[in-house]
Amino acid sequence: MKTFRPLSIFTLIMLVLFSACEKDSFIETIGICPLVIATNPDNNDTNVPLSQVITVTFNEEMNPATITDITEASIIIESGSAIAGTITYSGFTATFTPAAPLERSTTYTGRVKTSVKDLNGNALQEEYVWTFSTGITVSPMVISTNPEDEETDVVVNKTITATFSQPMDPLTIDETSFILMDGSTAISGVVTYNNFTATFTPTVNLEANTLYTVTITTDATNATGIPLENNYEWSFTTGTLLAPMVTSTDPEDDEIDVALDKTITATFSEPMDLATIDETTFTLQEGTNSVTGTVSYNALTASFFPSVDLLPGTLYKATITTGATNVAGIPLANNHEWEFTTAGTPFNPTIALGSVARFGIISGVAVSNNAGASEIHDLDIGIYPGARSSITGFFEVDGGPGLIFNGDFYAADDADPVPAMLLQAKDDLTAAYLAAEGATSPAPATVAGDLGGQTLPPGIYKSNSTLLIQNGNLTLDGQGDPNAEWIFQIASDFTTVGGAPYPSPAGGNVILIGGAQAKNIIWQVGSSAVIGDYTSFKGNVLALTSVTMNAYSQAVGRMLCSNGAVTLTSTNFIYRP
């Protein structure tokens, strides 16, 4: 019979403990070595966005001082030379935020130095190295202008416009990037941007018979921060004429609660040629749909009479085109456009959210913004029964990068009466969840697998297992009814799957057409919901277990979780529906 020697066992244990981190030059207090287990971007990733925030995840909690100390350069991102940036650390993850956007079509190397250590002083055994590359991007271009280059006899009350090849960042389209010059004299004016087009409106009328030069500078960038490759310049010469103008409209621009039987009118600055005021020069549109009607003109005022009542709660755009001329044959200098919204029918949802409707995020145990400047707009963030310390990654709570606009944070350990308010909100969430789960009218239609590529009318849709939106987008068609509702009853997990750039070209997005509204969509999830990378999501998620928004996903809706956590992975946006 064999016997065990206590000394041998002790020796074996000590060998295991002290050989685990054998490359260290010191004795460890425990035998666990820190390891890099994940990075974002991954090794060999391509087409990485220029705005990428780089993260490194370890297998254990690390000593933040060995990571965030800039003198140590513990994490380096380089392409030839190291790029500037800041390093933060939270949980098991270090985050490198570049000081400037990455260069396009460039391969970068990431390095995690062996100077990083865990809480027990154990160092990374070998430098961790990985590579990734950014994609090829196309600079925006000016594709048309009004006036055109070298145009003559331009009216002196002209508004100058430039149309771009792709969506631009409105913050970069201003008086410093859109410049009008008379020789060496800058002309003052107001610059606006909407729907691919920048507009320069001079403060006073231009001089007659004068050459003007217009410049769009490289300060103008697209929505992802890519500038024009070169300044874009063109010139035009004014004549002596003053164009007629639209001086007032009814409804006014951006007016709301307009009557459904409204007659739309536009009043001009001078008498117009009656023959040029008709259905081709005075138009009304709902989205891309033209509204039929008849047009009349009398005493400076043109009137558009829709053939049928307008739709409730709907945005319309009216246009007087440059085909309209005064009695001398001089046209408007530019198309005159304005928008208004009709009055909506009171919304009486089948599923009432009650007091939880004030929240964009509510959870049971934790709310975390893991990385990036996530934003919550016009909604609150709440946690119950969890404590305020379980809300992390937001500037107002712990100095994190996440931001909340026109909202606030609430937790179970806040002073009265906050706990009672949160308890009521969670009770209302439970009631809404159960009502959605049990809804039977109209009769639920059974769905399964992947809803990508489908178009669904209003109704109740029931999945007895998991549900995906992956291969294509899910389109919800309101069929002209702004009060149309959708209830998705999902027994288990719900996942959308996408990919860069936003909105995901690979699919996974939720698209609304025909008057559908995000506030009227309920996703009742029996387990956990995951909103995929770069996807555009619509509706209210009522999840039993947890909700995760993956990198750069955006939602018009709410992320409401009964029991577990709500996690924003990286640079997520939630807007009030």
C-alpha positions as CSV (number, residue, x, y, z in Angstrom):
1,M,0.0,0.0,0.0
2,K,1.4,3.4,-1.0
3,T,1.7,6.2,1.6
4,F,1.8,10.0,1.0
5,R,4.5,12.1,2.4
6,P,3.3,15.4,3.7
7,L,6.5,17.1,2.7
8,S,6.2,16.0,-0.9
9,I,2.7,17.3,-1.1
10,F,3.8,20.7,0.3
11,T,6.7,20.9,-2.2
12,L,4.3,20.1,-5.1
13,I,1.9,22.9,-4.0
14,M,4.7,25.4,-3.7
15,L,6.0,24.5,-7.2
16,V,2.6,25.1,-8.7
17,L,2.2,28.4,-7.0
18,F,5.6,29.8,-7.8
19,S,5.9,28.5,-11.3
20,A,2.6,29.9,-12.6
21,C,4.2,33.2,-13.5
22,E,7.6,31.8,-14.1
23,K,8.9,34.7,-16.2
24,D,8.4,37.3,-13.4
25,S,11.5,38.6,-11.7
26,F,9.7,38.6,-8.3
27,I,7.7,36.3,-6.1
28,E,3.9,36.5,-6.7
29,T,1.4,36.6,-3.9
30,I,-0.9,34.4,-5.9
31,G,-0.2,32.2,-9.0
32,I,-2.6,33.9,-11.5
33,C,-1.0,35.7,-14.4
34,P,-2.8,38.6,-16.0
35,L,-3.8,38.0,-19.7
36,V,-5.3,40.0,-22.5
37,I,-8.5,38.0,-23.4
38,A,-10.1,40.4,-25.9
39,T,-9.6,43.6,-27.8
40,N,-11.9,45.9,-29.8
41,P,-11.1,46.1,-32.7
42,D,-10.1,42.4,-32.8
43,N,-6.8,41.3,-34.3
44,N,-6.7,41.7,-38.1
45,D,-10.0,43.6,-38.1
46,T,-10.5,45.7,-41.3
47,N,-12.8,48.7,-42.2
48,V,-12.5,50.0,-38.6
49,P,-14.3,53.3,-38.2
50,L,-12.1,56.4,-38.0
51,S,-13.9,57.3,-34.7
52,Q,-13.0,53.9,-33.1
53,V,-12.4,53.9,-29.4
54,I,-9.9,51.0,-28.6
55,T,-10.5,48.7,-25.7
56,V,-8.4,45.9,-24.1
57,T,-10.0,43.4,-21.7
58,F,-8.1,41.4,-19.2
59,N,-8.9,38.1,-17.4
60,E,-8.8,39.7,-14.0
61,E,-9.0,43.1,-12.3
62,M,-5.8,45.1,-12.9
63,N,-4.0,47.9,-11.0
64,P,-5.3,51.1,-12.7
65,A,-2.2,53.0,-11.8
66,T,-0.1,50.7,-14.0
67,I,-2.4,51.3,-16.9
68,T,-3.5,55.0,-16.8
69,D,0.0,56.4,-16.0
70,I,0.9,58.2,-19.2
71,T,4.6,58.1,-18.4
72,E,4.5,54.3,-18.5
73,A,2.8,54.2,-22.0
74,S,1.3,50.9,-21.0
75,I,-1.0,50.8,-24.0
76,I,0.3,52.1,-27.3
77,I,-1.5,52.4,-30.7
78,E,0.9,53.2,-33.5
79,S,1.3,53.5,-37.2
80,G,4.9,54.3,-37.7
81,S,4.8,56.4,-34.5
82,A,2.5,56.3,-31.5
83,I,-0.7,58.3,-31.8
84,A,-1.8,60.6,-29.0
85,G,-4.7,59.6,-26.8
86,T,-6.0,59.1,-23.2
87,I,-6.3,55.8,-21.3
88,T,-9.0,55.0,-18.8
89,Y,-9.7,51.8,-16.9
90,S,-12.9,50.3,-15.4
91,G,-13.8,46.7,-14.4
92,F,-11.5,44.5,-16.4
93,T,-11.3,46.8,-19.4
94,A,-8.8,49.5,-20.4
95,T,-9.9,52.1,-22.9
96,F,-7.7,54.1,-25.3
97,T,-9.5,57.1,-26.8
98,P,-7.5,58.7,-29.7
99,A,-7.0,62.4,-29.5
100,A,-8.0,62.7,-33.1
101,P,-9.8,60.5,-35.6
102,L,-7.8,57.6,-37.0
103,E,-6.3,57.9,-40.5
104,R,-8.2,56.3,-43.3
105,S,-6.8,53.2,-45.1
106,T,-4.1,52.8,-42.4
107,T,-2.9,49.7,-40.5
108,Y,-2.4,50.2,-36.8
109,T,-0.5,48.1,-34.3
110,G,-1.7,47.9,-30.7
111,R,0.7,47.0,-27.9
112,V,0.0,46.2,-24.2
113,K,3.3,46.5,-22.3
114,T,4.5,44.1,-19.6
115,S,4.4,47.1,-17.2
116,V,0.7,46.5,-16.6
117,K,0.1,44.6,-13.4
118,D,-2.8,43.1,-11.5
119,L,-3.9,44.1,-8.0
120,N,-1.4,41.6,-6.5
121,G,1.6,43.0,-8.5
122,N,1.7,40.2,-11.1
123,A,2.8,41.6,-14.5
124,L,1.7,40.7,-18.0
125,Q,4.2,38.0,-19.0
126,E,4.6,39.0,-22.6
127,E,3.9,42.2,-24.5
128,Y,0.5,41.7,-26.2
129,V,0.5,42.8,-29.9
130,W,-2.4,43.0,-32.4
131,T,-3.2,44.9,-35.6
132,F,-6.2,46.4,-37.3
133,S,-6.8,48.6,-40.3
134,T,-9.2,51.4,-41.1
135,G,-11.3,51.4,-44.2
136,I,-11.2,53.4,-47.5
137,T,-13.4,56.5,-47.2
138,V,-14.6,58.8,-49.8
139,S,-14.4,62.6,-49.2
140,P,-17.6,64.5,-49.6
141,M,-18.0,66.7,-52.7
142,V,-20.1,69.7,-53.7
143,I,-22.2,68.3,-56.6
144,S,-24.3,71.3,-57.4
145,T,-24.7,75.0,-56.6
146,N,-27.3,77.7,-57.1
147,P,-26.4,80.0,-58.7
148,E,-24.2,77.9,-60.9
149,D,-20.6,78.7,-61.6
150,E,-20.2,81.8,-63.9
151,E,-24.0,82.4,-63.9
152,T,-25.0,86.0,-64.8
153,D,-27.9,88.3,-64.2
154,V,-28.5,86.7,-60.8
155,V,-31.2,88.5,-58.8
156,V,-29.9,90.7,-56.0
157,N,-32.0,89.1,-53.3
158,K,-30.6,85.6,-54.2
159,T,-30.1,82.9,-51.5
160,I,-26.9,80.9,-52.3
161,T,-27.0,77.1,-51.9
162,A,-24.6,74.2,-52.3
163,T,-25.6,70.5,-52.4
164,F,-23.2,67.8,-51.1
165,S,-22.7,64.2,-52.3
166,Q,-23.3,62.8,-48.8
167,P,-24.7,63.8,-45.4
168,M,-22.6,66.5,-43.7
169,D,-21.9,67.4,-40.1
170,P,-24.2,70.4,-39.5
171,L,-21.9,71.8,-36.9
172,T,-19.2,72.2,-39.5
173,I,-21.5,74.1,-42.0
174,D,-21.4,77.7,-40.8
175,E,-20.2,81.2,-41.6
176,T,-16.6,80.1,-41.4
177,S,-16.9,77.2,-43.9
178,F,-19.4,78.8,-46.3
179,I,-18.0,82.2,-47.4
180,L,-19.4,84.8,-49.8
181,M,-16.9,87.5,-51.0
182,D,-17.2,90.7,-53.0
183,G,-13.6,91.0,-54.1
184,S,-11.8,91.1,-50.7
185,T,-14.9,92.0,-48.7
186,A,-16.7,89.3,-46.9
187,I,-20.5,89.4,-47.1
188,S,-22.4,88.8,-43.9
189,G,-25.2,86.3,-43.8
190,V,-26.7,83.3,-42.1
191,V,-25.8,79.7,-43.0
192,T,-28.1,76.7,-42.5
193,Y,-27.9,73.1,-43.4
194,N,-30.7,70.6,-44.2
195,N,-30.9,67.4,-46.2
196,F,-27.5,67.5,-48.0
197,T,-27.9,71.2,-48.8
198,A,-26.2,74.2,-47.2
199,T,-27.8,77.6,-47.6
200,F,-26.2,81.1,-47.3
201,T,-28.8,83.9,-46.9
202,P,-27.2,87.3,-47.2
203,T,-28.1,89.8,-44.4
204,V,-28.9,92.5,-47.1
205,N,-29.5,92.4,-50.8
206,L,-26.4,92.0,-53.0
207,E,-25.0,94.8,-55.1
208,A,-26.2,95.0,-58.7
209,N,-23.9,94.1,-61.6
210,T,-21.2,92.7,-59.2
211,L,-19.0,89.6,-59.4
212,Y,-19.2,87.5,-56.2
213,T,-17.0,84.5,-55.2
214,V,-18.3,81.7,-53.0
215,T,-16.1,79.2,-51.1
216,I,-16.9,76.0,-49.2
217,T,-13.8,75.3,-47.2
218,T,-12.2,72.1,-46.0
219,D,-13.6,72.9,-42.6
220,A,-16.8,71.3,-43.8
221,T,-16.9,67.6,-42.9
222,N,-19.2,64.7,-43.5
223,A,-21.1,63.0,-40.7
224,T,-18.1,60.8,-39.9
225,G,-15.6,63.7,-39.8
226,I,-14.1,63.4,-43.3
227,P,-13.5,66.9,-44.8
228,L,-13.7,68.0,-48.4
229,E,-10.4,67.2,-50.2
230,N,-10.0,70.9,-51.4
231,N,-11.8,74.2,-51.0
232,Y,-14.7,74.4,-53.5
233,E,-15.1,77.8,-55.2
234,W,-17.4,79.2,-57.8
235,S,-18.5,82.7,-58.9
236,F,-21.5,84.5,-60.3
237,T,-22.5,88.0,-61.3
238,T,-25.6,89.8,-60.3
239,G,-27.9,91.8,-62.5
240,T,-30.2,94.6,-61.6
241,L,-33.4,92.7,-60.9
242,L,-35.1,92.0,-57.6
243,A,-36.9,88.6,-57.5
244,P,-40.4,88.2,-56.0
245,M,-40.5,86.6,-52.5
246,V,-42.9,84.6,-50.4
247,T,-43.5,86.9,-47.4
248,S,-45.8,84.7,-45.3
249,T,-47.5,81.3,-45.3
250,D,-50.4,79.7,-43.5
251,P,-49.6,77.3,-41.8
252,E,-46.3,78.9,-40.8
253,D,-43.1,77.0,-41.0
254,D,-42.8,74.3,-38.3
255,E,-46.4,74.9,-37.1
256,I,-48.0,72.0,-35.3
257,D,-51.6,70.8,-34.6
258,V,-52.7,72.0,-38.0
259,A,-56.4,71.2,-38.9
260,L,-56.9,68.1,-41.1
261,D,-59.1,70.2,-43.5
262,K,-56.6,73.0,-43.8
263,T,-56.2,75.1,-47.0
264,I,-52.5,76.0,-47.4
265,T,-51.7,79.5,-48.6
266,A,-48.6,81.6,-49.6
267,T,-48.6,85.4,-49.9
268,F,-46.1,87.1,-52.3
269,S,-44.3,90.4,-52.1
270,E,-45.7,91.6,-55.4
271,P,-48.3,90.6,-58.0
272,M,-47.6,87.3,-59.7
273,D,-48.3,85.9,-63.1
274,L,-51.5,83.9,-62.6
275,A,-50.5,81.5,-65.4
276,T,-47.4,80.4,-63.4
277,I,-49.3,79.7,-60.1
278,D,-50.6,76.1,-60.4
279,E,-50.3,72.5,-59.3
280,T,-46.7,72.3,-60.8
281,T,-45.4,75.3,-58.9
282,F,-47.3,75.0,-55.6
283,T,-46.9,71.4,-54.3
284,L,-47.6,69.6,-51.1
285,Q,-45.8,66.4,-50.0
286,E,-46.1,63.8,-47.2
287,G,-42.7,62.2,-47.2
288,T,-42.1,61.1,-50.8
289,N,-45.9,61.0,-51.6
290,S,-47.4,64.0,-53.5
291,V,-50.7,65.2,-52.2
292,T,-53.3,65.9,-54.9
293,G,-55.2,69.2,-54.8
294,T,-56.1,72.3,-56.7
295,V,-54.4,75.7,-56.7
296,S,-55.8,79.2,-57.1
297,Y,-54.3,82.7,-57.0
298,N,-55.9,86.0,-56.0
299,A,-54.7,89.3,-54.6
300,L,-51.0,88.3,-53.9
301,T,-52.1,85.0,-52.3
302,A,-51.8,81.5,-53.8
303,S,-54.0,78.7,-52.2
304,F,-53.6,75.0,-52.2
305,F,-56.8,73.0,-51.6
306,P,-56.1,69.3,-50.8
307,S,-58.5,66.8,-52.5
308,V,-59.0,64.9,-49.2
309,D,-58.4,65.7,-45.6
310,L,-54.8,65.5,-44.5
311,L,-53.6,62.6,-42.3
312,P,-53.5,63.1,-38.5
313,G,-50.2,63.5,-36.8
314,T,-48.3,63.8,-40.1
315,L,-45.4,66.0,-41.3
316,Y,-46.1,67.8,-44.6
317,K,-43.8,69.9,-46.8
318,A,-45.1,72.7,-49.0
319,T,-43.1,74.2,-51.9
320,I,-43.4,77.2,-54.2
321,T,-40.9,76.6,-57.0
322,T,-38.9,79.0,-59.1
323,G,-41.4,78.3,-61.9
324,A,-43.6,80.9,-60.2
325,T,-42.9,84.4,-61.7
326,N,-44.1,87.9,-61.2
327,V,-46.0,89.8,-63.9
328,A,-42.7,90.9,-65.4
329,G,-41.6,87.3,-65.8
330,I,-39.0,87.3,-63.0
331,P,-39.0,84.0,-61.1
332,L,-38.5,83.5,-57.4
333,A,-34.8,83.5,-56.6
334,N,-35.0,80.0,-54.9
335,N,-37.7,77.4,-54.2
336,H,-39.6,78.4,-51.0
337,E,-40.2,75.5,-48.7
338,W,-41.9,75.2,-45.4
339,E,-43.2,72.3,-43.2
340,F,-46.0,71.8,-40.8
341,T,-47.5,68.9,-38.8
342,T,-51.2,68.1,-38.5
343,A,-53.1,67.5,-35.3
344,G,-52.9,63.9,-34.1
345,T,-55.7,61.7,-32.9
346,P,-55.3,61.0,-29.1
347,F,-53.1,58.0,-28.7
348,N,-54.7,55.3,-26.5
349,P,-52.2,52.4,-26.5
350,T,-53.2,48.9,-25.8
351,I,-50.1,48.6,-23.6
352,A,-49.9,51.5,-21.2
353,L,-46.4,52.1,-19.8
354,G,-47.7,54.3,-17.0
355,S,-45.0,56.1,-15.0
356,V,-42.2,54.0,-16.4
357,A,-42.6,55.9,-19.7
358,R,-40.4,58.7,-18.3
359,F,-37.4,56.3,-18.4
360,G,-35.2,55.6,-21.3
361,I,-33.4,53.0,-19.2
362,I,-34.5,51.3,-16.0
363,S,-33.0,48.1,-14.5
364,G,-33.0,46.0,-11.4
365,V,-29.3,45.7,-10.5
366,A,-27.0,47.8,-12.8
367,V,-26.8,50.4,-15.5
368,S,-23.4,50.7,-17.2
369,N,-21.9,52.7,-20.0
370,N,-18.8,50.7,-20.8
371,A,-17.1,53.0,-23.3
372,G,-17.6,56.0,-25.4
373,A,-19.8,59.1,-25.2
374,S,-23.2,57.4,-25.1
375,E,-26.2,59.8,-25.0
376,I,-29.7,59.6,-23.5
377,H,-32.1,62.2,-24.8
378,D,-35.3,63.5,-23.1
379,L,-35.6,60.4,-20.8
380,D,-34.5,59.5,-17.3
381,I,-32.3,56.6,-16.1
382,G,-33.4,54.6,-13.1
383,I,-32.4,51.6,-11.0
384,Y,-34.5,49.7,-8.4
385,P,-33.8,47.9,-6.1
386,G,-30.1,48.6,-7.1
387,A,-28.1,51.5,-5.6
388,R,-26.8,54.6,-7.3
389,S,-23.3,53.2,-7.1
390,S,-24.5,50.5,-9.6
391,I,-25.0,53.3,-12.3
392,T,-21.6,53.7,-14.0
393,G,-19.9,55.3,-16.9
394,F,-21.9,58.6,-16.9
395,F,-20.4,62.0,-16.4
396,E,-23.0,63.2,-13.9
397,V,-22.6,60.0,-11.8
398,D,-18.9,59.1,-11.8
399,G,-17.3,61.3,-14.4
400,G,-17.6,58.7,-17.2
401,P,-18.1,59.6,-20.9
402,G,-21.9,59.0,-21.0
403,L,-24.2,62.0,-21.1
404,I,-27.9,62.5,-20.4
405,F,-29.8,65.4,-21.9
406,N,-33.1,66.7,-20.4
407,G,-33.2,63.8,-18.0
408,D,-31.8,62.7,-14.6
409,F,-30.6,59.6,-12.7
410,Y,-32.7,57.9,-10.0
411,A,-31.7,55.1,-7.7
412,A,-33.3,53.1,-4.8
413,D,-31.0,54.6,-2.2
414,D,-31.9,58.2,-3.2
415,A,-33.7,60.3,-0.6
416,D,-37.5,60.2,-0.4
417,P,-39.7,60.3,-2.4
418,V,-37.5,58.8,-5.1
419,P,-37.7,55.2,-3.9
420,A,-41.5,55.2,-4.0
421,M,-41.5,56.7,-7.5
422,L,-39.1,54.0,-8.7
423,L,-41.1,51.3,-7.1
424,Q,-44.3,52.5,-8.8
425,A,-42.3,52.7,-12.1
426,K,-41.2,49.1,-11.7
427,D,-44.7,48.0,-10.9
428,D,-46.0,49.8,-14.0
429,L,-43.2,48.0,-16.0
430,T,-44.4,44.7,-14.6
431,A,-48.0,45.5,-15.5
432,A,-47.0,46.5,-19.0
433,Y,-44.9,43.4,-19.5
434,L,-47.7,41.1,-18.4
435,A,-50.2,43.0,-20.6
436,A,-48.0,42.6,-23.6
437,E,-47.3,39.0,-22.9
438,G,-51.0,38.2,-22.6
439,A,-52.3,40.3,-25.4
440,T,-54.6,38.3,-27.7
441,S,-56.5,40.8,-29.8
442,P,-56.0,40.8,-32.7
443,A,-55.0,37.1,-32.7
444,P,-51.2,36.8,-32.6
445,A,-49.4,35.7,-35.7
446,T,-46.6,33.1,-35.1
447,V,-43.1,34.2,-36.1
448,A,-39.8,32.3,-35.7
449,G,-36.1,32.6,-36.6
450,D,-35.0,35.7,-38.5
451,L,-37.4,38.6,-39.3
452,G,-34.7,40.3,-41.4
453,G,-36.0,41.3,-44.9
454,Q,-39.6,41.2,-43.9
455,T,-42.3,43.9,-43.9
456,L,-45.0,43.6,-41.2
457,P,-48.3,45.4,-40.9
458,P,-49.6,46.4,-37.4
459,G,-50.5,43.5,-35.2
460,I,-49.3,41.0,-32.5
461,Y,-46.5,38.7,-33.4
462,K,-45.6,35.7,-31.2
463,S,-42.3,33.8,-31.0
464,N,-42.2,30.6,-28.9
465,S,-38.4,30.7,-28.7
466,T,-35.7,33.2,-29.6
467,L,-36.1,35.8,-32.3
468,L,-33.6,37.5,-34.6
469,I,-33.3,40.5,-37.0
470,Q,-30.2,39.7,-39.0
471,N,-30.3,39.0,-42.7
472,G,-31.8,42.3,-43.8
473,N,-33.9,44.9,-42.1
474,L,-37.3,44.5,-40.5
475,T,-39.8,47.1,-41.9
476,L,-42.9,48.0,-39.9
477,D,-45.6,49.6,-42.2
478,G,-48.2,51.7,-40.4
479,Q,-50.3,51.8,-43.6
480,G,-51.1,55.5,-43.1
481,D,-52.2,55.1,-39.5
482,P,-49.9,57.0,-37.0
483,N,-51.6,55.1,-34.1
484,A,-50.8,51.7,-35.6
485,E,-49.4,49.3,-33.0
486,W,-47.0,46.3,-32.9
487,I,-46.6,43.9,-30.0
488,F,-43.8,41.3,-30.3
489,Q,-44.2,38.5,-27.7
490,I,-40.8,36.8,-27.5
491,A,-40.5,33.8,-25.2
492,S,-36.7,33.8,-24.9
493,D,-33.9,36.0,-26.2
494,F,-34.2,38.7,-28.8
495,T,-31.2,39.8,-30.9
496,T,-30.5,42.2,-33.7
497,V,-27.3,41.6,-35.7
498,G,-25.5,44.3,-37.7
499,G,-22.1,45.7,-38.6
500,A,-20.3,48.9,-39.5
501,P,-20.9,51.6,-40.5
502,Y,-24.1,53.0,-39.0
503,P,-26.9,52.3,-39.9
504,S,-25.8,48.7,-40.4
505,P,-25.6,48.0,-44.2
506,A,-25.7,44.3,-43.4
507,G,-29.2,44.5,-41.9
508,G,-30.5,44.2,-38.4
509,N,-32.2,47.6,-38.5
510,V,-35.8,48.4,-37.7
511,I,-37.3,50.6,-40.4
512,L,-40.6,52.5,-40.0
513,I,-42.8,53.5,-43.0
514,G,-46.4,54.4,-43.6
515,G,-46.7,56.6,-40.5
516,A,-45.4,54.0,-38.1
517,Q,-44.1,55.5,-34.8
518,A,-41.5,54.0,-32.4
519,K,-43.7,54.9,-29.4
520,N,-46.3,52.4,-30.6
521,I,-43.9,49.3,-30.7
522,I,-43.6,46.9,-27.8
523,W,-40.9,44.2,-27.6
524,Q,-41.8,41.9,-24.7
525,V,-38.7,39.7,-24.2
526,G,-38.9,36.7,-21.9
527,S,-35.2,36.6,-21.3
528,S,-32.5,39.0,-22.6
529,A,-32.4,41.5,-25.5
530,V,-29.2,42.4,-27.5
531,I,-29.3,45.4,-29.9
532,G,-26.6,44.7,-32.5
533,D,-23.5,46.6,-33.5
534,Y,-24.3,49.8,-35.6
535,T,-28.0,48.9,-35.9
536,S,-30.8,51.4,-35.8
537,F,-33.6,50.2,-33.5
538,K,-37.2,51.4,-32.9
539,G,-39.5,50.6,-30.0
540,N,-39.8,49.9,-26.3
541,V,-38.0,46.9,-25.0
542,L,-39.6,45.2,-22.0
543,A,-37.1,42.6,-21.0
544,L,-37.3,40.2,-18.1
545,T,-33.5,39.5,-17.6
546,S,-31.2,42.0,-19.3
547,V,-30.7,44.5,-22.2
548,T,-27.4,45.1,-24.0
549,M,-26.8,47.7,-26.7
550,N,-23.7,46.7,-28.7
551,A,-21.2,49.2,-30.1
552,Y,-22.6,52.3,-31.9
553,S,-26.2,51.0,-32.0
554,Q,-28.9,53.7,-31.6
555,A,-32.5,53.4,-30.5
556,V,-35.6,55.6,-30.7
557,G,-37.4,54.0,-27.8
558,R,-36.7,52.6,-24.3
559,M,-34.6,49.9,-22.8
560,L,-36.6,48.7,-19.8
561,C,-35.4,45.7,-17.7
562,S,-37.3,44.1,-14.9
563,N,-34.6,42.1,-13.1
564,G,-31.1,42.4,-14.4
565,A,-28.8,45.0,-15.9
566,V,-28.9,47.4,-18.9
567,T,-25.5,47.7,-20.6
568,L,-24.4,50.3,-23.1
569,T,-21.3,48.7,-24.7
570,S,-19.8,51.6,-26.6
571,T,-21.1,55.0,-27.9
572,N,-24.8,54.2,-27.9
573,F,-27.7,56.7,-28.3
574,I,-31.3,56.5,-27.0
575,Y,-33.9,59.1,-28.1
576,R,-37.4,59.5,-26.7
577,P,-39.9,58.0,-29.1
